């Protein structure tokens, strides 16, 4: 057993099993405290909430509580290992919500036989929470699940594997293209992978200015094109009218490569085919589509990002999802819409252009960071992220009508 594996197991097992617990927010030492906390005092907020459901935000923890929900069908890079096996990941997500955004979170792992059963289960418990974070659910079911829950739930529903990845990717991508002197609407983009993260990344890049007809998406069968039969709907949206069939075909003269697929699928010979000053996002974890050392040995004009913390420019969802929910819950948004996602993109990318606080350098064990080839995305420990991203998301929610300002208490936005 490797030292790291043992450390990981010990971390989760000691001194008590798991990573989260429940803490009390009110005194419960005296009989008089218990009379207020439970019977008979608890009847008073019950009656207030029955009279007006919005009072749940006033008298319960609902407004600061996110549910992290999975069925365990796509756990990290490990695949479909079932709901219970996903519990350490969901507890980890709850830890991140608390650590980075001060949000209380509880993990829920759901057994189900059909997609409809899963949707019904989540929809039926959704009002307990201020928001729903879906996690580690495989494609294509994840698309239907998220869309149906958005329709049925009165609180924001967000599949982080799709949209969190997309938001951080878009922020880093726009900064990298700016450094390389390119405009996204002029770029040819190659996307290796056609799952939930790939589709969401491309859709958000389109909202940021990319041209759909200049995006080439590949799955295990090669380029997704209009003459392929029996394509699911999420792939049909990226079926390109082209005679190109291989990775090498579409990389010829391409400006951007986005990998959300598997290790070592981008050969160095294919990388040589790309246009001058390319941008490479090789986000397969733990092993990227091409290792940075190999990519940089082939070309010296690229900007590269990976999903790993031991290389520059880590595409890490923790830059996004805690603060998306923080902003959404702060204004009681009913959904997380495209305007809120784009606002998060702009807030994240703007932080990377500013001076880096000393505490961030120390946390990253780095002497110096400045906007450029090796620093296109903020570090996860940057304390500016919470306030800046959450505020931008909250404002976008207000501006786009995703929240009912009249439902907020007087002075809530001050």
Secondary structure, 3 states (H helix, E strand, C coil): CCHHHHHHHHHHHCCCCCCCCCCCCCCCCCHHHHHHHCCCCHHHHHHHHHHCHHHHHHHCCHHHEEEEEECCCCECCCECCCCHHHHHHHHHHHHHHHHHHCCEEEEEECCCCCHHHHHHHHHHHHHHCCEEEECCCCCCHHHHHHHHHHHHCCCEEEEHHHHHHHHHHHHHHHHHHHHCCCCHHHCCEEEECCCHHHHHHHHHHHHCCCCHHHEEEEECCEECECCCCCCCHHHHCCCECCCCCCHHHHHCCCCEEEECCCCCCCCHHHHCCCCCCCEEEECCCCCCCCCHHHHHHHCCCCEEEECCCCCCCECCHHHCHHHHHHHHHHCCCCCCCHHHHHHHHHHHHHHCCCCCCHHHHHHHCCCCCCCECCECCCCCCCCHHHHHHHHHHHHHHHHCCCCCHHHCCCCCCC
